[in-house]
Amino acid sequence: MAAAASPTVITLAQARGIAERAGRGLADKVQAETGPTGLSYDVSVTRSDGTDVELVMDGHTGRILTTIGEPPTPQDSSTPEPQDTNN
């Protein structure tokens, strides 16, 4: 009987690289977590403008599950800006 193949696991270094690309910055902290759904990584990324983004990554696929602190999408340019009527 052949042994079952062990599931692929993303290393800490791979998780850091994936998070830096996805978060568009430098990873400050990478922490492995084991929960009911398996291994995940919590990664803090600081962007060049100083904003911080927290990413949660699946530890087997490298897929980003959650992003916290993502700045809001800029307003659609077709939406007029409010006008100041107090001249």
N, C-alpha and C positions, 0 to 999 in steps of 0.2 A: 504494500500500500504506500503510495507516494504521499509525502507531507504536503499539506496545503500551503500554497504560496502566501507569504506574509504580505499584508497590504502595503502599498507604497506610502511612504511618509515623507513630507517636505521637511528638510533640515532647517535648523534655526537660521543658518546663513542664507538658504534659499528664500525663507519667509521674509527676511530682511530685504533682500533684493526685490522680491515681488511687491512688497509694501512700498518701497521707495519709488518704484515705477508707478504703481497705482495711485499713491498719495502725492506724487510729484514733489518729493522733498527728501530729507534725510531722516532715517529711523533713529529715534532717541532710545527707545525701549522696545524689546521684543520679549514677550512672555508666553511660554507654552502653557496651555490649560487642557485638562482632561475632564470632559463632562459627559452627560448621557448620550450625546451624539458622537463622541470620540474626541480626537485631538483637534485643537484649534490654537491659533496664535493671536494674541492681542498685541498690536503694534502701534506705537505712538510715532507719528511723523511730523516734523517741523518743516514748513515750506520756507522758501527764501524771503517771503514777505513777513515771516514771523508767525503766521497762523499755524495752529496745531490741528491735526486730523488723527482720529483714532480709527484703526481698521481692525476688523475681526476676520480672520482668514481660516478656511478649512485646512486642517493640518495634513490632509491626504491629497487634496487636489490643487491647493494653492488658490482656490476661488475666493474672492472677497465676498464675505457674507453680509457685513455691515460696515458702513462708513459713518462716523460721528464727527461733526464739526466741519462738514463740507460747506463752503460758503454758498449762499443762495445764488441762483442763476441771475445774471444781470437783467435788468428790465428790457423787455422787447423794445427795440428802437422805434417801432411803429406806434407805441403808446406815447402820447404827448405828455410832457412834463407839466406838473401843476404850475399855473401862472400866478405870480405875486401881484395881487390887485391893489396893494397898499403902496402907491407911488409917492 
